[in-house]
Amino acid sequence: MDDDPHILVVDDDRRIRQLLESYLSSNGFRVTVAASAAEARERMRSLIFDIVVLDIMMPGESGVAFTTALRAQNDGVPVLMLSALADTPDRIVGLESGSDDYLSKPFEPRELLLRIRNLLKRGDAKPGGRSEVHFGDFAFNLPRGDLRRGGELVKLSTRERDFLRILATRAGHPVARTELAPPGSEEGARSVDVQINRLRQKIEADPSLPQFLQTVRGSGYVLLID
């Protein structure tokens, strides 16, 4: 479902990625997977995730280095680290990098599920930055991805919801078309423009003269909020 929390699973072990994707999907989550920190970064360029489940020991950029970089960019997405390193000093290093929780491998899947749900509840109660933005008669809740007009829910597609999350997170700042297209896809600027125009049909009184979702010539789009 489009309203399900979206989890990014990052692990260089294909078997673990597949197992986590299957298990978490069967328990009510949307799941995107990445095999490396570099691939995870590409995913996060165009999608907003509710939580990142991240392996520590990966070739190239480690989970610790990746989390440190996220926090340096003021990205407050909850991070749950997975690692075969179970000693206390290793856990401390992981938590000091900015992760929110740490689970040693092998782990009980139900414990992972419980920890994820606890982090999501914590994020709803104390989100990093704004949890809701307002523009005109509209209110967009970032953690849930709900758009409401005067209290009534506005139906959004998955792509429209992702667009709004990215634009709302960076409200007032231009977002390039390349950042709105899914990583690794063949979706070009024209396709993004078409989908943005569909979103405008839902939020603009006159889509030809947009008040909130405006085009930035030569760059992309910007969402203007109250």
C-alpha positions as CSV (number, residue, x, y, z in Angstrom):
1,M,0.0,0.0,0.0
2,D,1.2,3.6,-0.7
3,D,0.6,4.6,2.9
4,D,2.8,1.8,4.3
5,P,6.1,3.0,5.9
6,H,9.0,2.8,3.4
7,I,12.2,1.1,4.5
8,L,15.6,1.2,2.7
9,V,17.5,-2.1,3.4
10,V,21.3,-1.7,2.7
11,D,23.4,-4.9,2.7
12,D,26.0,-6.3,0.4
13,D,24.8,-9.9,1.1
14,R,22.1,-10.7,-1.6
15,R,20.6,-13.4,0.5
16,I,20.0,-11.2,3.5
17,R,18.6,-8.4,1.2
18,Q,16.1,-10.9,-0.2
19,L,15.1,-12.3,3.2
20,L,14.6,-8.9,4.7
21,E,12.7,-7.6,1.7
22,S,10.4,-10.6,1.8
23,Y,9.9,-10.6,5.6
24,L,9.3,-6.8,6.0
25,S,7.0,-6.7,2.9
26,S,4.9,-9.4,4.5
27,N,4.6,-7.4,7.7
28,G,3.2,-4.2,6.1
29,F,6.2,-2.3,4.9
30,R,7.3,-1.0,1.5
31,V,10.8,-2.1,0.9
32,T,13.6,-0.8,-1.3
33,V,17.0,-2.6,-1.3
34,A,20.5,-1.4,-2.0
35,A,23.7,-3.5,-2.2
36,S,26.1,-0.7,-1.2
37,A,26.3,2.7,0.4
38,A,26.7,4.3,-3.0
39,E,23.6,2.6,-4.3
40,A,21.7,3.6,-1.1
41,R,22.7,7.2,-1.7
42,E,21.3,7.0,-5.2
43,R,18.0,5.7,-3.9
44,M,17.8,8.5,-1.3
45,R,18.4,11.1,-4.0
46,S,14.8,10.6,-5.3
47,L,12.9,8.8,-2.6
48,I,12.1,9.6,1.0
49,F,12.4,6.7,3.4
50,D,10.9,6.3,6.9
51,I,13.8,4.3,8.1
52,V,17.2,2.8,6.9
53,V,18.2,-0.7,7.9
54,L,21.9,-0.7,7.3
55,D,24.7,-3.3,7.4
56,I,28.0,-2.0,8.9
57,M,30.6,-4.1,7.2
58,M,30.3,-3.5,3.4
59,P,32.9,-3.2,0.7
60,G,33.9,0.3,-0.1
61,E,32.0,2.8,2.2
62,S,31.1,1.2,5.5
63,G,27.7,1.6,7.2
64,V,29.4,3.7,9.9
65,A,30.9,6.1,7.3
66,F,27.6,6.3,5.4
67,T,25.6,7.2,8.6
68,T,28.2,9.8,9.6
69,A,27.8,11.4,6.2
70,L,24.0,11.4,6.5
71,R,24.2,13.2,9.8
72,A,26.7,15.7,8.5
73,Q,24.0,16.5,5.9
74,N,21.4,17.0,8.7
75,D,19.5,14.0,7.4
76,G,17.5,12.8,10.4
77,V,16.1,9.6,8.9
78,P,16.2,6.8,11.6
79,V,19.0,4.4,11.0
80,L,19.1,0.8,12.4
81,M,22.5,-0.8,12.1
82,L,22.9,-4.6,11.6
83,S,26.3,-6.1,12.3
84,A,28.1,-9.3,13.1
85,L,30.3,-7.2,15.4
86,A,28.5,-7.7,18.7
87,D,31.1,-6.4,21.1
88,T,30.3,-3.3,23.2
89,P,33.0,-1.1,21.6
90,D,31.6,-1.9,18.1
91,R,28.1,-0.9,19.2
92,I,29.4,2.3,20.7
93,V,31.1,3.2,17.4
94,G,27.9,2.5,15.5
95,L,25.8,4.6,17.8
96,E,28.4,7.4,17.9
97,S,28.2,7.7,14.1
98,G,24.5,8.8,14.5
99,S,22.6,5.5,14.2
100,D,19.4,5.2,16.3
101,D,19.7,1.5,17.1
102,Y,22.1,-1.4,16.7
103,L,21.2,-5.1,16.3
104,S,23.8,-7.9,16.2
105,K,23.7,-10.7,13.6
106,P,22.3,-13.3,13.8
107,F,19.1,-11.8,15.0
108,E,15.5,-12.9,15.6
109,P,13.3,-11.4,12.8
110,R,10.6,-10.5,15.3
111,E,13.1,-8.5,17.3
112,L,14.1,-6.6,14.2
113,L,10.4,-5.9,13.5
114,L,9.9,-4.6,17.0
115,R,12.9,-2.3,16.9
116,I,11.8,-0.9,13.5
117,R,8.3,-0.2,14.8
118,N,9.7,1.5,17.9
119,L,11.9,3.7,15.8
120,L,9.0,4.7,13.6
121,K,6.9,5.6,16.7
122,R,9.7,7.7,18.0
123,G,10.0,9.4,14.6
124,D,6.3,10.2,14.6
125,A,6.6,11.7,18.1
126,K,9.8,13.6,17.5
127,P,10.5,14.0,13.8
128,G,13.8,15.4,12.5
129,G,12.7,18.9,11.3
130,R,9.2,19.6,10.2
131,S,6.6,16.8,10.3
132,E,4.0,18.7,8.4
133,V,4.1,21.5,5.8
134,H,1.2,23.8,4.9
135,F,0.5,25.6,1.6
136,G,-2.9,27.3,1.0
137,D,-5.7,25.0,2.1
138,F,-3.3,22.0,2.1
139,A,-1.4,20.2,4.8
140,F,1.2,17.5,3.9
141,N,2.3,15.1,6.7
142,L,5.9,13.9,5.8
143,P,6.1,10.8,8.0
144,R,2.8,9.5,6.8
145,G,2.8,10.9,3.3
146,D,-0.8,12.2,3.7
147,L,-2.0,15.2,1.8
148,R,-5.2,16.8,3.1
149,R,-7.3,19.7,2.0
150,G,-9.5,21.2,4.7
151,G,-9.1,17.9,6.6
152,E,-10.1,15.7,3.6
153,L,-7.6,13.3,2.2
154,V,-6.3,13.9,-1.3
155,K,-5.6,10.7,-3.2
156,L,-2.0,10.6,-4.4
157,S,-0.1,8.1,-6.5
158,T,3.2,6.7,-5.1
159,R,5.2,8.9,-7.4
160,E,3.2,12.0,-6.4
161,R,3.7,11.2,-2.8
162,D,7.5,10.8,-3.3
163,F,7.6,14.0,-5.3
164,L,5.9,15.9,-2.5
165,R,8.1,14.4,0.2
166,I,11.3,15.4,-1.6
167,L,10.0,18.9,-2.4
168,A,8.5,19.5,1.1
169,T,11.7,18.4,2.7
170,R,13.5,21.0,0.7
171,A,10.7,23.6,0.6
172,G,11.7,26.9,-0.8
173,H,14.8,25.4,-2.6
174,P,14.9,24.2,-6.2
175,V,15.0,20.4,-6.8
176,A,16.4,19.3,-10.1
177,R,14.4,17.0,-12.4
178,T,17.2,14.4,-12.2
179,E,16.7,14.2,-8.4
180,L,13.0,13.5,-8.9
181,A,13.5,10.7,-11.4
182,P,13.9,7.2,-9.8
183,P,17.6,6.2,-9.7
184,G,18.6,3.7,-12.4
185,S,15.4,4.3,-14.4
186,E,15.0,5.6,-17.9
187,E,12.6,8.2,-16.8
188,G,13.7,11.5,-18.3
189,A,12.9,15.1,-17.7
190,R,9.8,14.9,-19.9
191,S,8.3,12.2,-17.8
192,V,8.9,14.1,-14.6
193,D,7.3,17.1,-16.1
194,V,4.2,15.1,-17.0
195,Q,3.9,13.7,-13.5
196,I,4.4,17.1,-11.9
197,N,1.7,18.5,-14.1
198,R,-0.7,15.8,-12.8
199,L,0.2,16.7,-9.3
200,R,-0.5,20.3,-10.0
201,Q,-4.0,19.4,-11.2
202,K,-4.6,18.3,-7.6
203,I,-3.2,21.2,-5.7
204,E,-3.4,24.3,-7.9
205,A,-6.5,26.3,-8.5
206,D,-5.0,27.2,-12.0
207,P,-2.3,24.6,-13.0
208,S,-1.2,26.9,-15.8
209,L,-0.3,29.6,-13.2
210,P,0.9,27.5,-10.2
211,Q,1.0,29.2,-6.9
212,F,2.7,26.5,-4.8
213,L,4.5,24.0,-7.1
214,Q,6.5,26.3,-9.4
215,T,9.0,25.6,-12.2
216,V,12.5,26.9,-11.8
217,R,13.8,27.5,-15.3
218,G,16.8,25.5,-16.1
219,S,16.7,23.7,-12.8
220,G,13.6,21.9,-11.8
221,Y,10.8,22.6,-9.3
222,V,10.3,24.3,-6.0
223,L,7.5,23.9,-3.5
224,L,6.5,27.2,-1.8
225,I,4.9,26.7,1.7
226,D,3.3,29.0,4.2
